[in-house]
Amino acid sequence: MTMRHLRRKAVENLTGLSRSAIYDLMAKGAFPRPVKLSSRAVAWPESKIIDWLASRDCA
């Protein structure tokens, strides 16, 4: 099974959050942290974003 990673713009589109909202939530520990793809690129595992969205629907 291949793990897909989402870049920030894709995370914004999927969650409806702005860039600043994503980073504010990350600072509060309320949003998944990205993983480093290279020295200049990060991305979020798609499964972590889907799980985060599902937990928000239940709250």
N, C-alpha and C positions, 0 to 999 in steps of 0.2 A: 504494500500500500504506500503510495507516494504522498508525502505531506506537502500540501500547498501552502505557500506563504503569500500574504497580501501586503503590498506597499501602502504607504500612508493614504494616498488618494483613494485607493480601493476600500480601505477601512473607513474613511470618511463617507464614501458613498453607501457602504453597507450599513453603517450604524446611524447615519444622519448627523453625526457629530462634526464639529469644526476641528481644525488642527489644534487650536488652543484648548478646547474642551477635552480632547483626547489627552493632551499633556497635563492638564489640570487634574483629571481623574487619575492618571498614572501617578502623579505626585502624591495623591491621597491614598494610593494603594487600591483604588477602586476600578482599575482597568488593567488588562494584561500588558505586560512589558514586551517590547519587540525583541527579536533576536538579531544579532549581527550577521549579515550576509557577506560583507566585505568591510574594508576599513572605512568606507564612506556610505554604506547602504545598510538599512535595517528593514525588517518586515515582521509582520505578526503571523504566527501560525493560524491558518484559517479556522482550525478546530477551536482554538482558544477564543476567537472572536464570536463564533457561533455559540459556544458555551456561555460566554458573557451575555450575549443577546438573550439566550434562553433563560438565564437567571434573572434578567431584568423583567421579562414577561411574567415571571412567577411572583415577583416582589410586589 
